[in-house]
Amino acid sequence: MLDPNCVIPEEDLALLKDIVRQAGAIAKAAYDANDSKRWNKADSSPVTEADIAVNNFLESTLRTARPGYGWLSEETKDDHSRHACPRSFVVDPIDGTRAFIDRTPNFAVCVAIIEKGQSIAGVVFNPLMDELYEASLGGGARLNDKPIKASDPAAIAGIKMIGYPRKFRRLDFPDMDVHVVNSMAYRMCLVASGQADATIAFTPKSDWDVAAAALIAAEAGAIVSDIRGTTPQFDTETTSGLGVICAGPHLHALLLAEVKPHLAQFAKGRDFKFLGTQMSDRKATDGMNSVQLLHLVIGGELVDPNRTEFKDLSAVDFVGAYANFAEAQKAWKSAAQRTVDNAHMRYFILHAHDLLDPDGDGVIG
């Protein structure tokens, strides 16, 4: 029997579509104005005034429309109402805040409604691309009102994967066409609509990153799990799960098998530095014995001589870029002579393993 505080999922979905579009307009206006203040939260993740504005709008409108529903949002202190109410909203006001800050079109407003730990309605809206993904439990998935379906390649090699190239290199995955997209929810929706074949996140993701998009992907025929193969639940004490694998059924099984040999490393804790690029990973591709690495020599006045934090980033002195350490060290020694009378003035050599290629949506090197 339906709880008197609840409505049929189709009515919930209609509410989400309307309110999330309005929230997306707030996010887009802030993006266009490009004047949102930003700061770091306690976990060092970024947040902006736009995140808070969208969150406040969603909380006000959704909780007014469904006063009997619980609430969980990335930008609101957890009141655990999701454990006391038959249904709850799970919200990420701007999933992909780094994309919003970096001014790339890979962020989205995400809202799901959960019941008994399962998403029953979900909407993910990318306001810059004007893409609204939606699904209700058992009702299929749609993009801008048109049905969507996930692909399901028979092999990993050559697929279009959304993730971070260096991580797949570290884990010896087959060669893939890998693209970087900041928003986890938007990544999963791209899989749901067949614009990508799969996405994998190896590091922890929160309920608000996953709840709406997981339903959309599942209704489009994809399988969504953590990296151990467990289907996510959204009513547990923790709001964080160990990564995401999202792909069609056959491909999902292949990807899970590819990850399985590495699970022991992930089980050690949340230190995922082993996924980063290491010197031993770099191989020459031009027949030479060495690979060119970039060495940058920079300097400036520090806040504290014992910490590498510059007083004024706009005043940082860029000495030069060098192809080998010996040249960089020579330039560093020359520059360091200027710091004799000022302990706060320091010069450094930055050793770059990878180059970000924003236009190519990836990491090279």
N, C-alpha and C positions, 0 to 999 in steps of 0.2 A: 504494500500500500504506500502511495506517495505521501511523504511527509507534508503536512499542511503549509510549512514554510517554503516548500519547493514547488517548482513548475516543471512542465515537460521540457526535456533537453532542447528541443527545437526553439522554444521561447527563450531559453537562456542564451542560445547561440545568436538569435536575432538581437538580443540586448547587447551581447559582446560586440557584434559587428558594428552596431551603431556607435557605441561608446568608444571603442578602440579606434575607429576612424577619426572621431573628434580628438582623441588623445594624440593620434598621429599628426593631426594638423598643428597641435601645440608644439610637438617635437620638431616638425618641419619649419615652423615659424622661427623657433629658436635657432635651428641650424642655419636658416637663411640670414638671420640677424648676426650670427657669428659673434655674439658678445656674452655668452654664458660663462659665468665664473666657474672654475673647477678647483677641486681639492682632492686629497687622498683620504680614504677611510682608514680605519684602524688596521685593516688587512692589506693596506697599500694599494688597493684597487681604486681607480679614479671614479669620481662622481661629479656631476655638474648641476647647475641650477635648473637646467632643463629636465634632468632625471627627477628632481624633486617636484617641479611644477607638474609634470605628467603624472607622477605618483599621486600627488594631492588631488588632481582632477579625477583620476580613476577611483581613488578611495571614496571620495565624496559622492560621485555619481553612482557607482556600483553598489555601495553599501546602503545608499538611500533607496535604490531600486530593489534590493534584496536584503532587507535588514536582518533576516534570519540566517544569512550565510556567514561563514567564517572568512578570515583574511590572512594571507601570507604574501608579503612583498619584499623584494630585495631592499627597498628603501624605507621600510617601516619596521620598528622593533617587533619581533615575534611575540604576539600575545597568546599563542597556542589556541586561539579560537577554532582553528581547523580541527582540533581534537574534540571540541564540544558541540560542533554543528554538523548536521547531516551533509551539508555541502559547503564548499569554501572556494573563494577566489584565490588563485595563485598567479602572481603578477610580477613581471619584470617591465618597469615603465620604459626603459630604453635598454634593450639587450644589445650589447656591442657599443658601450659607451666610448671605448677607445676609437672605434670607427667614427663615431659622432665627433669626437675631438679632432681626429686626423682628417676629417672632412672627406670620408669615403662613404659610398651609399650602401654600407653593409650593416645597418642597425635596424632594429625593429621593436615595435611595441607588442608585448606578449601577455595574453590573459587566458587562463584556463579555469574551468570549474571542475572541481574534483568531488567525487562521492565514493566513500569506502576505499580511499587510496587510489582511485582510478579516475583519469580524466574523462569527462562525459561531454564536454564542449570546449573548444579551443579556437583562438584566433591569433594569428601572427601577422602584423601589418608593417610593411616597409614603406614609409610615407614618401621617400625620395623616388622609389621605383613605382609607386602606386600599385603595389602588389598586396592583396589581402588574401591570405590563406585561412581556410576555415574547415572545421570538421565537427561533427557530433558523433557520439558513440553509435556505431551501426548505420550511420547515415552517409558514409563516404566522405571524401575530401575534395575541396574545390579551391581554385585560384581565380579570383575575380569572377566567381559564380560558374566557372567551367570545371567539370570533373578533371582530376589529375590522377596519374598512376606512376608509381616508381618503376624504374628499370631493374633488370636483374641479370647482369652479364654472367657468363659461365666461367670466367677466369678473372683473376685480379690484374694481371699484366695489361697495361694500357687503359685501365678505367680512368674516368674523371673523378678524382678524389678531392675532397675538401679537407684540408688539414695543414700541418706544418711540415714542409719537405724534410728538414733536418731530422725530425723525429722518425720518419719512415726510413731514412737512410741509416739511422742508428740501429733500428730493429731489423735491417736487411729485408725489407719488403721488396716485392718485385717492382720493376719500373712502372710508374703511373704518371698520369697527367695531374699534378697536384696544384691546387689553388688555395690561397689564404683568404678566409672570410672571418671577420671577428665575431659576429653574432652566432652563438651555438644554435639558437632557435632558427635563424634564417638559413644556416647550413643544412639543417634537417629538412626544412621546407624545400630547399633546392633539390634535395634527394627525392622528396615526396613528389615533386612535379616533373622529375626526370631530367632536370637541367644539370644534375650531377648524379653519378652512380652510387656514391657512398660518402660518408663522413665519419671520421674517428677522432675523438678527443681522449687523450690518455690521462689527463689530469682531472681532478674532481670537478663535477658540475653540480649546481644546485637545482632544487625543484623548480624554481622560477625560470631557469634556463631551459628546462626540458619539458615541463608539463603540457603546455599547449602544443608544441611542435611534435612531441611524441605521439599524440593522438592523431594529428594531421598525417604524419608519416605512416602510422599503422593503418589508418583508413585508406591510404593510398597504396597499400599492399607491401610496405616495407616492414622490416623487423627492427625494433629498437631495444637495445639492452645496454648494460654497462660492459666493461671490458672483460668481465668474467662470464658474460652471457645471461646475467640475471635481469629480468624485466623490472623496470623501475616502479616503485611504489611511492605514493606521495602523502602517506599518512604516518610515517615513522617518526621517531623522536628526533632524528637528525634530518636536516634538509639538504644534505650533501651526499652524492653518490660517486663511485669511482669510474669516471669517464663515461663515454658513450660510443657505441657502434650502431650506425644506422645505414641499412642497405636492404635490397631485395632479399628474399629468403635464401636463395642459393648463394649469393655473394656474401651475405651476412655470415653464413656457416664457414665459408672460406676465410673470411677476415678474422673470425673468432679463432679458427685453427692457427692462423698466422700469429696472433697475439699470445696464444696460450703458452708457448715456451718461455715467454718473458714475464709471466704473471708473478713469479717469485720475486722479481726485482720490484714490482709495484707493491707487493705485500709488505716490503720492509718499512714502509712509512710514506710520508709525503715529500720526500726529497727526490725529485725527479731530474736531478742534474745529469743522470746517466743518459737522458734523451738528448742532451745538447751535443753540438758538433765538437769533436775532439781532433787533435792533430793527426791521430792515426787513421781517421776517416778520410782524410784528404788524399786523393790520388791524382797524379799528373795525367792529363788527358791529351797532351801534345807531344808525348814521347820524351819529355824532359824528366829529369830526376826530382825536380822540385816544383812546387806549386806557388804561384805568386800570392803573397799575403800582403795586406795593406797595413802600414804602420803610420799612425798619425801622431804628430808631436804638437801638443797644446799646453797652454799654461794660463795662470791667472791667480788672483788673490783669493785665498781660502778663508772661509768663516773661522775655521780652526785648523792649525797646521797638522793636527793628527787625524783629520777627516778630509776625504776628497769631495768637499762641497764648496763650490765657488760662490763668492759673495755676489758677483754680478755676471750672469751668463752672457749678457750682451757685450761684456768687456773681455771675454776670453780671447787670448792671443793664439791664433792658429799659425804655427811655424811652418808646417808643410806635411806632405804625404810622401811616404817612401816605400820602395818595393822590397827592401830588406832591412833587417834589424841593425846591421852595422851602420848603414847610412842614417837611420833614425836616431841611433845612439849618439852619433857624431853631432847631429843637429840639436839633440837634447842637451848634450854637454855645453854646447855653445850658448844655448838659450839659458841654461841653468846659471851661468855666470852672472846673469842680471839679477839673481835673487839673493845675492850675498848679504845685502843690507836689509832684507825684508823676509823674515821667517814665514810670513803668511803667503808669500809669492812663490809658487811652485810650478814646475813643468813636468809633464808626464808623456809617456809613450802609450798610445792605445793600439792594441793589436787586434785587427778585425779578421775574424774567421769567415763571416758571411756578410754579403751585401744585400740589403733589402731592395727589391725592385717593385715599387708600388704599382707601376703601370702594368707589370707582368703578373701582379697578384702573387708574388712568391719570394722565395729566398734563393739567391744564386751563390755558387761557390761551395 
